[in-house]
Structures are given as C-alpha cells and as structure tokens.
Amino acid sequence: MQTKNKKRVLLKLSGEALAGEKKTGFDYDTVKNVASEVKKLHDTGVQIGIVIGGGNFWRGRTGEEITRSRADQIGMLATVMNCVYVSDVFRGCGMESVVFTPFVCGGFSKLYSVDETEKSLNDGKIVFFAGGTGHPYFSTDTATALRAIEIGADRILLAKAIDGVYDSDPKINPDAKRYDEISIEDVISQKLQAIDLTASIMCMENKMPMTVFLLNEKDSIINAYNGTLTTGTKITV
C-alpha cells in the first residue's frame, strides 16, 4: 500500500498511440516525448507506475484462427516487448526503471510482487507492469485497474489514441459527444468503451478515479495529472 503523503499514479499508455503514424511497432520520437513528460512529472516527486497495451503488435481478438487463450498469451508477450523497449528509452533519458511481469520471463523482467513494487517506487524508479494480469480473458485495462489498486495509486491516467470518452464511436458517428466529466457508474450503465467492463467495475468498487486523454498532444501527461487539459474526460467515482 502507498506510503502516506506520497503522490502516486498509474499511467496506462496505448500501444497504438506509441506507434504514432506508423500504426505498428514503435515511433521513437513519440516514445522519447513520453519519456520527457514522465521525467518532468517524476522530478516533481510523483511516483509513477506504467502499463502499456500491446495493440501496436497484437490484440487477442486478432488471432481468430487460434484459441482465445493462446491469442491472449501472445498479447501478453506484446506488452512485455513494449515495456522492455520503452523502459530502455526512459533509462536513456535519465530515469531508473524496472519491468515486472506476473510470470517468469528470463532476464527481461522481475517477478511481480507488491512488496518489490513498493520498494522500487520508493527508491525513485519508474515501474513498468508488463504481461497483463498473467491470465487470458483479462485485458490490459483490467491489469491497469488491478495494479493501480494494489499499489494504492491516487488515480489512473489513461493515455489513448482518442481524446476522451464519447457517447458513441466518433469514427462511426460524426456527431458523437465527448464528455468533459462522467461518473464511472454512467460509464458502466451506458456501456461506453473508454475502459473494459471488468476494469470499470473494479474502479467503481475501489473508488479509483481516472482521466482519459489523447497521448499525442503537447504536455498531455503533465496536463492530465495537473487537471489542465483542454480536452479529455475526467471519470469520477
């Protein structure tokens, strides 16, 4: 559990957003910009845990020709690749980092535990949570909610390739309305796609607020933390 008076957040990064215009793999400039923003926030004393989606390489639903369990396992490995890459870029920007996985992953990561995570955060390291929950049928959204609750984060910052929560899919409906603020109960009752249902219920039950915002805007992570976004959606509990 979080040490009293410590500022702590869980940042969820969209894999697709990290790919930039390429839509797949990594866009180094995008990742470098993320690292620069995180460092500025970290330098103010904020402790930061990070979960990265795997959509720039693989999504569980991508592999329709194989079983869901195997497809999800491949997705878990995609998040490990993302965390290993991004954590190394972070190190190049002057931050100490550690990658945790919920399963043994050779020399690439450390086996996740709450105690080890707490020590790493208090030692000033950026902590990456790779591999999802370690189980199929659970998304990285669920892993984000779970880790945020376990480490006692103040809130979740959900950085996506879209600028907030909408009442319908803006790619399909040009008249879709973006919410500036919405309760987690309304997200669940309206079946909005900001975050998956399991994660939403976990956040509701554990009173974990979040902010959903577009990653690829200048200072978006810092503004999301400070509550000074010009766009984005605040999800209250």
C-alpha positions in Angstrom: 0.0 0.0 0.0 1.2 3.5 -0.8 3.3 5.3 1.8 1.3 8.1 3.4 1.6 11.6 1.7 3.3 10.1 -1.4 1.9 11.2 -4.7 1.4 8.1 -6.9 -0.3 7.5 -10.3 -0.7 4.6 -12.7 -0.2 5.7 -16.3 -1.7 3.5 -19.0 -0.2 4.0 -22.4 -1.9 2.9 -25.6 0.3 0.7 -27.7 -1.2 2.1 -30.9 -0.5 5.7 -29.6 3.2 4.8 -29.1 3.3 3.6 -32.8 2.5 7.1 -34.0 1.6 7.5 -37.6 3.2 4.1 -38.4 0.3 2.4 -36.6 2.5 -0.6 -35.7 5.8 -1.1 -33.9 7.4 1.9 -32.2 7.7 5.5 -33.2 10.9 6.6 -31.3 10.1 10.3 -31.3 6.7 9.6 -29.7 8.3 7.4 -27.1 11.0 9.9 -26.4 8.4 12.7 -25.9 6.5 10.4 -23.5 9.7 9.8 -21.6 10.4 13.6 -21.4 7.0 14.3 -20.0 7.2 11.5 -17.5 10.6 12.7 -16.3 9.2 16.2 -15.7 6.4 14.8 -13.6 8.7 12.3 -11.8 11.1 15.2 -11.0 8.3 16.9 -9.0 8.1 13.9 -6.7 5.3 11.9 -8.3 5.8 8.1 -8.2 4.8 6.5 -11.4 3.7 3.0 -12.5 3.1 2.3 -16.1 1.1 -0.3 -18.1 1.4 -0.4 -21.9 -1.2 -2.0 -24.2 0.0 -4.4 -26.9 -2.1 -3.2 -29.8 0.8 -1.9 -31.8 1.8 -5.6 -32.2 -1.1 -7.8 -31.4 -4.6 -7.9 -29.9 -6.2 -11.0 -28.5 -9.0 -10.7 -31.0 -6.5 -10.6 -33.8 -5.9 -14.3 -33.8 -9.3 -15.6 -34.7 -7.8 -18.8 -36.2 -6.3 -19.8 -32.8 -7.8 -20.3 -29.3 -8.6 -17.2 -27.3 -6.2 -18.3 -24.5 -3.3 -18.5 -27.0 -4.2 -15.3 -28.6 -4.3 -13.5 -25.2 -0.9 -15.1 -24.3 0.6 -13.6 -27.4 -0.9 -10.3 -26.4 0.8 -10.5 -23.0 4.2 -11.0 -24.8 3.5 -8.0 -26.9 3.1 -5.9 -23.7 6.5 -7.3 -22.5 8.2 -6.2 -25.7 6.6 -2.7 -25.3 7.7 -2.3 -21.7 11.3 -3.5 -22.4 11.6 -1.0 -25.2 10.0 1.9 -23.5 11.8 1.3 -20.2 15.1 1.4 -22.0 14.2 4.7 -23.7 13.4 6.0 -20.2 16.8 5.0 -18.9 18.4 6.8 -21.8 16.5 9.9 -20.6 18.0 9.7 -17.1 15.4 7.7 -15.3 15.8 4.4 -13.4 13.2 1.8 -14.3 12.2 -1.7 -13.6 9.9 -4.1 -15.5 7.7 -6.5 -13.6 5.8 -9.4 -15.1 3.3 -11.8 -13.4 5.2 -14.8 -14.8 8.9 -15.7 -15.1 10.4 -14.1 -18.2 14.1 -14.9 -18.1 16.3 -11.9 -17.6 13.9 -9.4 -19.2 11.9 -8.6 -16.0 11.4 -9.2 -12.3 8.6 -11.4 -11.0 5.9 -9.1 -9.8 5.2 -8.6 -6.1 3.5 -5.8 -4.2 6.5 -5.5 -1.8 9.1 -5.3 -4.5 7.0 -2.8 -6.4 6.6 -0.6 -3.3 10.4 -0.7 -2.7 11.1 0.2 -6.4 8.7 3.2 -6.3 10.1 4.5 -3.0 13.6 4.1 -4.5 12.6 6.6 -7.2 12.2 4.1 -10.1 9.6 4.1 -12.8 7.8 0.8 -12.5 6.5 -0.9 -15.6 3.9 -3.6 -15.3 4.1 -6.0 -18.3 2.3 -9.2 -19.1 -1.2 -8.0 -18.1 -2.6 -10.0 -15.2 -0.8 -13.1 -16.4 -4.1 -14.7 -17.3 -6.1 -14.9 -20.6 -9.5 -13.2 -20.9 -8.3 -10.2 -19.0 -7.3 -7.0 -20.8 -4.5 -4.5 -20.1 -7.3 -2.2 -18.9 -8.1 -4.8 -16.1 -4.4 -5.1 -15.4 -4.2 -1.3 -15.1 -7.1 -1.1 -12.6 -5.7 -4.1 -10.6 -2.2 -2.7 -10.3 -3.4 0.8 -9.5 -5.5 -0.6 -6.7 -2.7 -2.8 -5.4 -0.1 0.0 -5.3 -2.5 2.5 -3.8 -2.3 4.9 -6.7 -4.2 8.2 -6.3 -5.7 7.8 -9.8 -5.2 6.4 -13.2 -4.1 8.4 -16.2 -5.4 6.7 -19.3 -3.5 7.9 -22.4 -5.1 6.8 -25.6 -5.2 7.4 -29.4 -8.5 9.3 -28.8 -9.1 12.5 -26.8 -11.6 11.2 -24.2 -14.8 9.3 -23.6 -17.6 9.7 -26.2 -21.3 8.7 -26.1 -20.7 6.7 -29.3 -17.8 5.8 -31.6 -16.6 9.1 -33.2 -15.1 7.1 -36.0 -18.6 5.9 -37.0 -20.8 8.8 -35.7 -19.5 12.3 -36.6 -22.0 13.7 -34.1 -20.6 11.7 -31.2 -20.4 13.8 -28.0 -17.3 13.9 -25.9 -17.8 14.1 -22.1 -15.7 16.5 -20.1 -16.7 14.6 -17.0 -18.7 11.5 -16.3 -19.1 9.1 -13.4 -17.8 5.6 -13.5 -21.4 4.4 -12.8 -22.6 6.1 -16.1 -19.7 4.6 -18.0 -20.9 1.2 -16.9 -24.6 1.7 -17.3 -24.2 3.2 -20.8 -21.7 0.5 -21.8 -19.2 3.1 -23.0 -15.9 1.8 -24.5 -13.5 4.0 -22.5 -12.3 1.1 -20.5 -13.5 -2.5 -20.3 -16.4 -3.5 -18.0 -14.3 -5.6 -15.6 -11.8 -2.7 -15.1 -14.7 -0.2 -14.7 -16.4 -2.3 -12.0 -13.1 -2.7 -10.2 -12.5 1.1 -10.3 -16.1 1.7 -9.1 -15.8 -0.7 -6.2 -12.4 0.6 -5.1 -13.1 4.3 -5.8 -10.3 4.7 -8.3 -10.8 7.8 -10.4 -9.2 8.3 -13.8 -8.6 10.7 -16.6 -8.9 9.7 -20.2 -6.9 11.8 -22.7 -5.1 11.9 -26.1 -1.5 11.0 -25.7 -0.1 12.7 -28.8 -0.7 16.3 -27.6 2.0 18.5 -26.1 2.4 18.0 -22.4 -0.7 15.8 -22.3 0.5 13.6 -19.4 1.5 16.6 -17.3 -1.7 18.4 -18.0 -3.7 15.3 -17.3 -2.0 15.0 -13.9 -2.5 18.7 -13.1 -6.1 18.8 -14.3 -5.3 21.4 -17.0 -6.2 19.5 -20.2 -8.1 21.4 -22.9 -9.7 18.1 -23.9 -10.0 14.7 -22.3 -12.5 13.2 -19.8 -12.5 13.0 -16.1 -14.1 9.9 -14.8 -15.3 10.3 -11.2 -16.1 7.8 -8.5 
